[in-house]
Amino acid sequence: MANLKYNPSARFDVETSDVVYRQDGNTSWQATIYQPKGEGPFPGLLDVHGGAWNRGDRAADLVMNQALAASGIVVAAIDFRLAPDHAYPAQVVDTNYAIRWFKAHAQDFNVDSQSIGAMGCSSGGHTVMLSAMRPNDSRYAALPLPEHGQVDASLQYLLCCWPVLDPYARYVYAKGAGEVRLQESSEAYFLNDETMHEGNCQEILERGEEVKLPPTILIQGTNDSNVPLSIPQRFDEAYRNAGGHLELEMFQDMVHGFGNIPGPESNRAIELMKGFIARQLSRATAAAV
């Protein structure tokens, strides 16, 4: 990372292109690459979209991806397997593979392979946090990456936007609030309560499992009908108690997904994320010297 420089105030023109990052028989999964036009090397960011594990696609976070790329970050926004056709841990498996793929092909995108972090929104926040906490879990790393077996899925940092970090607590909330779609979406992905507890970022910390804890910023609106505020607040405490660095940023009156709604508050969230990335990369660069 010695040659890596990231200035969150910089401005670049951005080109986008679609590439296949995974092929399975006749089925392929694509990533949209947001590429700053400049000398580089640039830091890299993998984006994992939300959609209650059942919906959405790689264009969901366009507003944030475009803005982050314009500051000099190469963003790879991925599609992945969705429920109900693919249950847990399929999305974590695809994300783990995509992180390793992005590292292995970093030079293709003028990216420093040691700089890569990830952003996850809503259910994508759950997915990317699970992969980051358990980067070498044999279930999550089940897809081989030919010729790059030494590359792992560890991350320099995480951006978690309105994340569902306790899927069981959110499931209980959805049932009590009559949020049928959220309830059914959880059931379609996790299949049963036992799995909701096993693949649960909050409960993993409470169980004292040995996990990785990359520096994380958590962006949360206070008027979010999809994620009760107790979920990010409890996770913030548990993550820090486990020895991790987490910055919880609460946005008054903002709704679920507000970061992709252009306006002053989404702009402020993006600026906070850029500043956070700059600090983490600066620390990692200093540590590597």
C-alpha positions in Angstrom: 0.0 0.0 0.0 3.1 2.3 -0.1 2.0 3.9 -3.3 -1.6 4.2 -2.4 -3.0 7.7 -1.9 -6.7 8.5 -1.2 -7.9 12.0 -0.8 -11.7 12.1 0.1 -11.9 15.6 -1.3 -10.5 14.6 -4.8 -12.8 14.5 -7.8 -12.5 12.0 -10.7 -14.6 11.3 -13.8 -16.0 7.8 -13.5 -16.5 5.1 -16.2 -18.8 2.1 -15.6 -18.6 -1.4 -17.1 -20.0 -4.8 -16.4 -17.9 -7.9 -15.9 -18.6 -11.5 -15.1 -17.0 -12.3 -11.7 -18.4 -15.9 -11.4 -19.4 -18.6 -13.8 -21.3 -21.8 -12.8 -22.1 -23.8 -15.8 -24.4 -21.7 -18.0 -25.2 -19.3 -15.2 -23.0 -16.2 -14.6 -23.0 -13.4 -12.0 -21.9 -9.9 -12.9 -20.3 -7.0 -11.2 -20.6 -3.4 -12.2 -17.2 -1.7 -11.9 -17.2 2.1 -11.1 -13.8 3.1 -12.4 -12.2 6.5 -11.6 -10.3 7.9 -14.5 -6.8 8.6 -13.2 -3.3 7.3 -12.5 -4.0 5.3 -9.4 -3.5 2.8 -7.9 -6.8 3.3 -6.2 -8.4 1.7 -3.2 -11.1 -0.9 -3.9 -14.6 -1.3 -2.4 -17.0 -4.2 -2.9 -20.7 -3.3 -2.7 -23.3 -5.9 -1.4 -26.9 -4.7 -2.0 -29.9 -5.2 0.2 -33.4 -6.5 -0.5 -34.3 -8.7 2.5 -32.1 -11.5 1.1 -34.8 -12.1 -1.7 -34.7 -9.0 -3.9 -32.6 -6.3 -5.4 -29.6 -6.1 -7.8 -26.2 -4.6 -8.2 -27.7 -1.2 -9.3 -29.4 -0.6 -5.9 -26.6 1.5 -4.5 -25.9 3.5 -7.6 -26.0 6.9 -5.8 -23.5 6.0 -3.2 -21.3 3.9 -5.5 -21.1 6.8 -8.0 -20.2 9.3 -5.3 -17.6 7.1 -3.7 -16.0 6.2 -7.0 -15.8 9.9 -7.9 -13.6 10.5 -4.9 -11.0 7.9 -6.2 -12.3 4.5 -5.2 -12.9 1.6 -7.6 -16.3 0.1 -6.6 -17.3 -3.3 -7.6 -21.1 -3.8 -7.1 -22.1 -7.5 -7.3 -25.1 -9.6 -8.1 -25.4 -12.8 -6.1 -27.8 -15.7 -5.4 -31.1 -14.8 -3.8 -33.8 -16.5 -1.8 -36.1 -18.3 -2.1 -34.1 -20.3 -4.7 -30.9 -20.1 -2.6 -31.0 -20.3 1.2 -28.4 -19.3 3.7 -25.4 -19.2 3.4 -25.5 -18.8 -0.4 -25.2 -15.0 -0.3 -22.3 -15.1 2.1 -20.6 -17.7 -0.1 -20.9 -15.5 -3.1 -19.7 -12.4 -1.2 -16.7 -14.3 0.1 -15.8 -15.4 -3.4 -16.3 -11.9 -4.8 -13.9 -10.4 -2.3 -11.3 -13.0 -3.2 -11.9 -12.4 -6.9 -11.6 -8.6 -6.5 -8.3 -9.0 -4.7 -7.0 -11.5 -7.3 -7.9 -9.3 -10.2 -7.1 -6.0 -8.5 -4.4 -5.0 -11.1 -7.1 -5.3 -13.9 -8.9 -2.4 -12.3 -5.9 -0.4 -11.1 -6.6 -1.3 -7.5 -4.2 -1.9 -4.6 -5.1 -5.4 -3.5 -4.3 -4.7 0.1 -6.7 -1.8 0.3 -10.0 -3.5 -0.3 -13.0 -2.9 2.0 -16.7 -3.5 1.6 -20.1 -1.8 1.9 -23.3 -3.7 2.7 -26.8 -2.2 2.9 -29.7 -3.6 4.8 -29.6 -7.4 4.4 -26.3 -6.8 2.5 -24.9 -5.4 5.7 -25.7 -8.7 7.4 -24.1 -10.6 4.5 -20.9 -8.6 4.3 -20.4 -8.5 8.1 -20.8 -12.3 8.4 -18.2 -12.8 5.6 -15.9 -10.3 7.3 -16.2 -11.8 10.7 -15.6 -15.4 9.4 -13.5 -14.8 6.2 -11.9 -18.3 6.4 -15.0 -20.3 7.4 -15.0 -23.4 5.2 -18.7 -23.0 4.4 -18.3 -19.4 3.3 -15.1 -20.0 1.4 -16.5 -23.1 -0.3 -16.1 -21.8 -3.9 -12.6 -22.3 -5.1 -10.8 -19.5 -7.0 -8.5 -21.3 -9.4 -4.9 -20.2 -9.4 -5.5 -17.9 -6.4 -5.9 -20.3 -3.6 -3.7 -18.1 -1.3 -6.1 -15.1 -1.4 -8.5 -14.8 1.5 -11.6 -12.7 2.1 -10.4 -10.5 4.9 -11.2 -6.8 4.6 -9.5 -3.5 5.6 -12.8 -1.9 6.7 -16.6 -2.1 6.5 -19.3 0.4 5.6 -22.6 -0.9 7.1 -25.7 1.1 6.0 -28.9 0.4 7.9 -27.8 -3.2 8.3 -29.8 -6.2 9.6 -27.1 -7.4 12.0 -29.4 -9.4 14.2 -31.7 -11.3 11.7 -33.6 -13.1 14.5 -34.4 -9.8 16.4 -35.6 -8.3 13.1 -37.7 -11.4 12.4 -39.4 -11.1 15.8 -39.9 -7.4 15.2 -41.4 -8.1 11.8 -43.9 -10.6 13.1 -45.0 -8.3 15.9 -45.3 -5.3 13.6 -47.3 -7.2 11.0 -44.5 -6.7 8.4 -45.5 -9.9 6.5 -43.1 -9.3 3.6 -40.1 -9.0 5.9 -41.2 -12.0 7.9 -41.6 -14.2 4.9 -38.3 -13.0 3.4 -36.4 -14.0 6.5 -38.1 -17.4 6.4 -37.3 -17.9 2.8 -33.6 -17.3 3.3 -32.9 -18.8 6.8 -35.6 -21.5 6.6 -35.7 -21.9 10.4 -35.0 -20.1 13.7 -31.9 -22.2 14.4 -30.2 -20.9 11.3 -31.2 -17.3 12.2 -29.4 -17.7 15.5 -26.3 -19.4 13.9 -25.8 -16.9 11.1 -26.4 -13.9 13.5 -23.7 -11.2 13.8 -25.0 -10.0 17.1 -25.2 -13.4 18.7 -21.8 -14.5 17.3 -20.3 -11.6 19.4 -22.5 -12.6 22.4 -21.3 -16.2 22.1 -17.7 -15.0 22.2 -16.7 -16.7 19.0 -13.2 -16.0 17.7 -13.8 -13.7 14.7 -12.2 -10.9 12.7 -13.4 -7.4 13.6 -12.5 -5.0 10.8 -13.0 -1.2 11.5 -16.6 -0.4 10.8 -18.8 2.6 10.3 -22.5 2.0 10.8 -25.0 4.5 9.1 -28.5 4.4 10.5 -31.6 6.5 10.2 -33.8 7.0 13.3 -37.1 6.7 11.3 -36.2 3.3 9.8 -39.3 1.1 9.8 -37.3 -1.9 8.6 -34.6 -2.0 11.3 -35.5 -1.2 15.0 -32.9 1.1 16.5 -32.1 -1.4 19.2 -30.4 -3.6 16.6 -27.6 -1.1 15.7 -27.3 0.2 19.2 -26.8 -3.3 20.7 -24.4 -4.2 17.9 -22.3 -1.1 18.5 -21.9 -2.0 22.2 -21.2 -5.7 21.5 -18.6 -5.0 18.7 -16.7 -2.5 20.8 -16.8 -4.8 23.9 -15.3 -7.5 21.7 -12.4 -5.2 20.9 -13.6 -3.9 17.5 -13.6 -0.3 16.3 -17.1 0.8 15.3 -18.4 4.3 14.6 -22.2 4.5 14.9 -23.7 7.5 13.0 -27.4 8.1 13.6 -29.3 10.3 11.2 -32.3 12.0 12.7 -35.7 11.2 11.0 -34.0 9.4 8.1 -35.7 6.3 6.6 -34.4 2.9 5.5 -32.2 3.3 2.4 -31.8 7.1 2.7 -28.2 7.1 1.5 -29.4 6.4 -2.0 -32.0 9.2 -1.9 -30.1 12.3 -3.2 -30.2 15.2 -0.7 -28.3 16.8 2.2 -28.4 13.8 4.5 -27.3 11.3 1.9 -24.5 13.7 1.0 -23.5 13.9 4.7 -23.5 10.1 5.0 -21.3 9.7 2.0 -18.9 12.3 3.3 -18.7 10.5 6.6 -18.0 7.2 4.7 -15.2 8.8 2.6 -13.6 10.3 5.7 -13.8 6.9 7.5 -12.2 5.1 4.5 -9.4 7.7 4.4 -8.6 7.2 8.1 -8.5 3.4 7.8 -6.3 3.4 4.7 -3.9 5.9 6.3 -3.6 3.7 9.4 -3.1 0.5 7.3 -0.5 2.3 5.2 1.4 3.5 8.3 1.3 0.0 9.8 2.7 -1.5 6.6 5.7 0.7 6.6 
